[in-house]
Amino acid sequence: MKQNIIKDKSFQFAVETVNLFKTLQEKKREFILSKQFVRSGTSIGACVRESVNAESKLDFIHKLGIAQKECDETIYWIELMHATNYLTDSEMIIIKKYAEELLRIISSIILTTKNNLNKKPN
């Protein structure tokens, strides 16, 4: 079976997101920002999974576009939790780097798919 890197990475990011969410709730007693963070952070993988079963290339691009937006939103919540001292520098750097990597991969897949759609057959 063919490995799907973005599917695997987005699932692992969701696991990391849930684990950080639990830590923020249990140790930092933070219940508002962390809830937004876990929603958007886990939504990335769900949207990627939907894209795998897209009905067309345009549907595929649309679903990955939503994943891209969720990923960018997740980065916002990471930055906000860091700015409000709920995340340490090291916690923020690790999770933000992971999210930015996902964002780059998703953006690249969208761009490549769009370019392939726009190529005219010979």
C-alpha positions, 0 to 999 in steps of 0.5 A, spaced: 500 500 500 502 506 498 504 511 503 501 518 504 506 522 507 501 528 508 495 523 511 501 520 516 504 527 518 497 530 519 495 524 524 501 525 528 500 532 528 493 531 531 496 526 536 501 532 538 495 537 538 491 533 543 497 531 548 499 538 548 491 540 549 491 535 555 497 538 558 495 545 557 488 543 561 491 539 566 497 543 568 496 550 566 488 550 567 487 553 560 481 552 557 479 557 552 485 558 547 487 550 548 480 548 546 480 553 539 487 550 538 485 543 539 479 544 534 483 547 529 489 542 530 485 536 529 481 538 523 487 539 519 488 531 519 480 530 518 480 535 512 486 531 509 482 524 510 476 527 506 481 530 500 483 522 500 476 521 498 475 527 494 470 526 488 474 530 483 481 534 483 477 540 484 474 537 490 481 535 492 483 542 492 477 545 496 478 540 501 486 541 502 484 548 502 480 548 508 486 544 511 491 549 509 486 554 513 485 550 519 493 549 519 494 557 519 489 558 524 492 553 528 499 557 528 495 563 530 493 559 536 500 557 538 502 564 537 497 567 541 498 561 547 505 563 547 504 571 547 500 570 553 505 565 557 501 558 556 506 556 552 514 556 553 519 558 548 521 551 547 514 548 547 512 553 542 518 552 537 517 545 537 509 545 535 509 551 531 515 548 526 511 542 526 505 546 523 509 550 519 511 544 515 504 541 514 502 548 512 508 548 506 506 541 504 499 542 504 500 548 500 505 545 495 500 539 494 495 544 492 499 548 487 502 542 484 495 539 483 492 546 480 498 546 475 497 539 473 489 541 472 491 547 468 496 544 463 493 543 456 493 536 453 498 535 447 
